[in-house]
């Protein structure tokens, strides 16, 4: 380790850090609107600048140069932490991060000016990185959503490896005669830089992997959603519905289907235009989601102005009561816009699964009930003729 002098190691580390920061920044060419990649790219550049200042000191007093160098290191750590928090959907820990970073810089200033001590400064930096990387790893392991957990666990392992590397460095004393010059700190800095090169590679690839997995999850989610309303599209609704229906029939549990059709929607399109019609559809979808209070997992747009709600563990009486509540809620929730208020009503057909195993068959019976609701004058709820529900209160 000591055969390779530290300035050479630092130069290699400098080129590596700049190369990784530049390479990662290319991701922003296609993901520039997303905050997490931006934060991570900025973090890598702040770290690269800090590394540059190790080998190329600023034309400033030594203590000021030390503070500037450590300031960029702290900035890189803060940005990385913020990106990790956003990636796992947690609130950005601004105050504790700033307190930790600010306290560290004050300590560095003290041991640079009032009581110069390179060994203590290196130990403080090691402790800071150990805390920061453990914090990031904890966020990834504790709060990672299930669909991106694999890449988060890999990144957490790399962050913990980085913390372990700095723990080793904290235990290695500074070389005698360093006299405050970090380039002559000896084995402690050589270990950090050589090991850090490999960790930095793994660190950057872990960030890329987290971004790639998140993009794949988002694409799969978008493929299941209706672009206008944000509800499940017909393909996803039918696929999920078939699974839930089969499970309900196997367990001999009730399963209801509800088909909702917005009344006179063609008239809205014809008289007010399709953009207004799209607003009505979006408003109706949001109203239904709010009314269901978490039961909208199997709510989707079936086509045009038709919506489908599938209800596992729901019999006819419960389904009819819910349908009546949804009908009344839509009627009481008109769309308010600059051109005036647009009333929204819906006709609803309800059917409950029997021994027949097909979702298409169940929806056909709900569709027949829907036509009965329309024939009754619209803005009504009707049930499948094969089942007579108890009166709705």
WOQUI-V377164 format. One record per residue. PSI is psi in degrees with one decimal (NA if undefined). BURIAL is + if it has 9 or more other ideal C-beta (glycine too) atoms within 8 Angstrom, else -. D_FIRST is the distance of its C-alpha to the first C-alpha in Angstrom with 2 decimals. Layout:
PSI_BURIAL_D_FIRST / PSI_BURIAL_D_FIRST
This chain:
-39.4_-_0.00 / -11.0_-_3.82 / -26.7_-_5.53 / 113.6_+_6.14 / 153.0_-_8.40 / -40.0_+_9.41 / -35.9_-_12.85 / -44.2_-_11.88 / -42.8_+_10.05 / -38.6_+_13.18 / -42.0_+_15.48 / -44.8_+_14.44 / -36.2_+_14.83 / -49.3_+_18.06 / -38.5_-_19.52 / -45.9_+_18.73 / -42.7_+_20.43 / -42.2_+_23.36 / -42.9_-_23.79 / -40.0_+_23.89 / -42.9_+_26.27 / -42.8_-_28.46 / -43.0_-_28.56 / -33.9_+_29.43 / -21.3_+_32.07 / -24.7_-_33.89 / -31.5_+_34.99 / -14.5_+_37.14 / -29.4_-_39.26 / -14.1_-_40.92 / 32.5_+_40.26 / -19.8_-_40.78 / -4.6_-_43.48 / 130.9_-_41.33 / -35.3_-_39.70 / -51.5_+_36.71 / -34.7_+_35.03 / -44.0_+_35.86 / -43.0_+_34.22 / -37.9_+_31.03 / -43.7_+_30.91 / -37.1_+_31.49 / -44.3_+_28.74 / -38.0_+_26.18 / -38.1_+_27.48 / -40.9_+_27.33 / -38.2_+_23.67 / -41.3_+_23.10 / -41.5_+_25.08 / -39.5_+_23.09 / -39.7_+_19.85 / -41.8_+_21.78 / -16.4_+_22.85 / -43.4_+_19.36 / -26.9_+_18.96 / 83.6_-_22.72 / 149.7_-_24.34 / 151.6_-_28.06 / 60.4_-_30.69 / 166.3_-_31.47 / 146.8_-_31.17 / -44.9_+_27.67 / -39.2_+_28.89 / -42.3_+_30.58 / -39.7_+_27.55 / -43.3_+_25.52 / -41.5_+_28.39 / -45.2_+_28.72 / -46.2_+_25.06 / -29.3_+_25.28 / -42.1_+_28.70 / -36.0_+_27.49 / -42.8_+_24.83 / -42.4_+_27.70 / -44.2_+_29.98 / -40.9_+_27.64 / -40.7_+_27.43 / -45.6_+_31.21 / -39.6_+_32.00 / -44.4_+_29.83 / -43.8_+_31.58 / -41.8_+_34.96 / -41.5_+_34.38 / -44.0_+_33.46 / -45.5_+_36.57 / -36.5_+_38.82 / -35.7_+_37.46 / 10.0_+_38.57 / 26.6_-_41.78 / 158.2_+_41.17 / 137.5_-_42.24 / 123.6_-_39.62 / 67.8_+_38.49 / -52.7_-_39.01 / -52.0_-_39.93 / -33.6_-_37.28 / -43.5_+_34.54 / -37.0_+_35.87 / -45.0_-_36.26 / -48.1_+_32.68 / -42.0_+_31.32 / -41.8_-_33.80 / -39.2_-_33.10 / -44.9_+_29.38 / -35.9_+_30.15 / -41.4_-_32.62 / -40.3_+_30.10 / -40.3_+_27.60 / -41.7_+_30.52 / -46.8_+_31.38 / 9.4_+_27.96 / -30.0_+_27.80 / -61.1_-_31.35 / -40.5_-_33.12 / 78.0_-_30.29 / 126.5_-_27.09 / 104.3_-_24.03 / -40.5_+_20.62 / -43.4_-_19.43 / -39.8_-_22.50 / -44.1_+_22.23 / -37.8_+_18.75 / -40.4_+_20.18 / -42.2_+_23.28 / -39.9_+_21.54 / -44.4_+_19.68 / -42.1_+_23.12 / -48.4_+_24.77 / -38.2_+_22.59 / -46.4_+_23.00 / -45.5_+_26.75 / -46.4_+_27.01 / -35.1_+_25.23 / -37.9_+_27.13 / -47.8_+_30.28 / -43.4_+_29.80 / -39.2_+_29.13 / -42.8_+_32.24 / -44.3_+_34.35 / -39.3_+_33.37 / -33.2_+_33.96 / -34.4_-_37.06 / 4.5_-_38.90 / 129.2_+_37.98 / 151.4_-_41.26 / -34.2_-_41.84 / -11.8_-_41.93 / 19.9_+_38.39 / -33.3_+_36.84 / -49.8_-_34.69 / -33.6_+_32.59 / -38.0_+_32.51 / -39.9_+_31.14 / -44.7_+_28.33 / -40.4_+_27.49 / -39.4_+_27.72 / -40.2_+_25.21 / -41.5_+_22.68 / -40.4_+_23.52 / -33.8_+_23.09 / -39.6_+_19.67 / -43.8_+_18.79 / -40.2_+_20.39 / -37.6_-_18.44 / -43.1_+_15.10 / -24.9_+_16.52 / -41.5_+_17.90 / -43.6_+_14.52 / -37.3_+_13.55 / -24.3_+_16.95 / -9.7_-_16.33 / 123.6_-_13.29 / 155.2_-_14.92 / 144.3_+_14.57 / 138.6_+_13.51 / 142.8_-_16.84 / 10.3_-_18.53 / -31.6_+_17.32 / 40.6_-_21.07 / -0.9_-_21.05 / 113.0_-_18.90 / -25.8_+_16.55 / -13.7_+_14.65 / 23.1_+_13.79 / -17.0_+_13.10 / -144.3_+_9.63 / -35.4_+_7.28 / -44.2_+_10.19 / -34.6_+_10.43 / -44.1_+_6.96 / -45.3_+_7.49 / -45.7_+_10.97 / -44.0_+_10.71 / -50.2_+_8.68 / -37.0_+_10.82 / -29.1_+_13.63 / -45.6_+_13.98 / -40.4_-_14.97 / -38.3_+_17.02 / -39.6_+_18.68 / -49.5_+_19.78 / -38.0_+_21.23 / -49.0_+_22.70 / -42.6_+_24.55 / -34.4_-_25.81 / -39.4_+_27.03 / -43.1_+_28.98 / -41.7_+_30.49 / -40.6_+_31.46 / -40.2_+_33.18 / -44.0_+_35.11 / -45.2_+_36.12 / -39.7_+_37.35 / -41.5_+_39.25 / -39.7_+_40.90 / -42.2_-_41.94 / -44.2_+_43.45 / -39.0_-_45.26 / -41.5_-_46.63 / -38.5_-_47.93 / -42.3_-_49.51 / -35.4_-_51.13 / -17.7_-_52.50 / -4.3_+_54.34 / 145.8_+_55.80 / 129.3_+_58.90 / -27.8_-_57.97 / -48.1_-_60.90 / -19.8_+_61.17 / -0.7_-_57.68 / 171.9_+_59.33 / 140.5_+_58.63 / 176.4_+_59.99 / -40.8_+_62.55 / -48.4_-_60.17 / -40.0_+_57.83 / -45.1_+_60.84 / -40.3_+_62.52 / -48.6_-_59.42 / -39.4_+_58.58 / -41.4_+_62.27 / -41.3_+_62.88 / -46.4_-_60.15 / -37.5_+_61.52 / -45.3_+_65.06 / -40.2_+_64.33 / -41.8_+_62.61 / -43.6_+_65.55 / -39.6_+_68.12 / -37.5_-_66.24 / 3.9_-_66.21 / 47.2_-_69.79 / 152.0_-_68.90 / 156.8_+_70.58 / 122.4_+_69.12 / 152.3_+_70.71 / 140.1_+_70.40 / 127.2_+_71.55 / 119.9_+_72.33 / 135.1_+_72.80 / 123.6_+_74.43 / 129.8_+_74.78 / 137.7_+_78.47 / 35.0_-_79.82 / -34.4_+_76.37 / -34.8_-_77.79 / -37.9_-_80.12 / -46.7_+_77.21 / -42.0_+_75.54 / -37.2_-_78.86 / -29.7_-_79.98 / -13.1_+_76.77 / 155.9_-_74.38 / -35.2_-_71.38 / -39.4_-_68.86 / -37.6_+_70.94 / -38.8_+_71.15 / -38.5_+_67.36 / -39.9_+_67.32 / -45.0_+_69.80 / -44.7_+_67.72 / -43.6_+_64.57 / -43.4_+_66.55 / -41.5_+_68.15 / -44.9_+_64.81 / -38.8_-_63.34 / -42.8_+_66.54 / -43.8_+_66.38 / -44.8_+_62.74 / -37.4_-_63.53 / -28.0_+_66.61 / -20.5_+_64.85 / 57.3_-_62.42 / -5.7_-_59.58 / 17.5_-_61.84 / 15.8_+_61.08 / -28.9_-_58.46 / 40.7_+_61.00 / 129.4_+_62.69 / 165.4_+_62.70 / 119.5_+_64.58 / -27.2_+_66.76 / 137.6_-_67.99 / -123.2_-_69.83 / 18.9_-_71.05 / 137.5_+_70.71 / 149.9_+_68.23 / 136.1_+_67.64 / 122.5_+_66.64 / 135.5_+_65.93 / 91.3_+_66.35 / 152.4_+_65.24 / 36.5_-_67.03 / 121.7_+_69.83 / -178.8_-_73.49 / -42.0_+_76.26 / -45.1_+_77.45 / -41.7_+_74.00 / -40.1_+_73.32 / -39.1_+_76.67 / -42.0_+_76.11 / -41.5_+_72.71 / -41.1_+_74.21 / -39.6_+_76.96 / -42.3_+_74.48 / -40.8_+_72.40 / -44.6_+_75.62 / -36.7_-_76.74 / -43.8_+_73.36 / -42.7_+_73.31 / -33.8_+_76.89 / 4.1_-_76.01 / 68.0_+_72.93 / 161.6_-_74.18 / 119.3_+_71.92 / 124.0_-_72.41 / 174.1_+_71.72 / -35.3_-_73.14 / 3.7_-_75.79 / 179.8_-_77.15 / 133.7_-_76.64 / 116.0_+_76.39 / 145.2_-_77.51 / 124.3_+_75.64 / 164.5_+_77.21 / 146.1_+_76.36 / 139.1_+_78.24 / 131.6_+_76.46 / 138.8_+_77.03 / 137.1_+_75.77 / 153.6_+_75.60 / 139.0_+_74.28 / 143.2_+_72.93 / -148.1_-_75.16 / -18.8_-_74.64 / 129.5_-_73.98 / -1.8_-_70.25 / 137.4_-_69.77 / -34.7_+_68.51 / -42.2_-_70.50 / -41.9_-_73.65 / -42.5_+_72.91 / -31.4_+_72.33 / -37.9_-_75.52 / -37.0_+_77.44 / -35.3_+_75.81 / -38.8_+_76.79 / -40.2_+_80.36 / -35.4_+_80.37 / -42.4_+_79.02 / -32.0_+_82.01 / -38.5_+_84.29 / -37.8_+_82.71 / -40.5_+_83.32 / -24.8_-_86.86 / 0.2_-_87.47 / 8.1_-_86.94 / 170.6_+_83.12 / 42.0_+_81.05 / 165.0_+_81.74 / 133.1_+_79.96 / 152.0_+_81.29 / 165.1_+_80.28 / 133.8_+_80.47 / -21.1_-_84.09 / -11.6_-_83.10 / 129.3_+_82.08 / 111.0_-_84.14 / 164.4_+_82.05 / 154.0_-_83.32 / 141.3_-_84.49 / 128.9_+_81.78 / NA_-_82.38
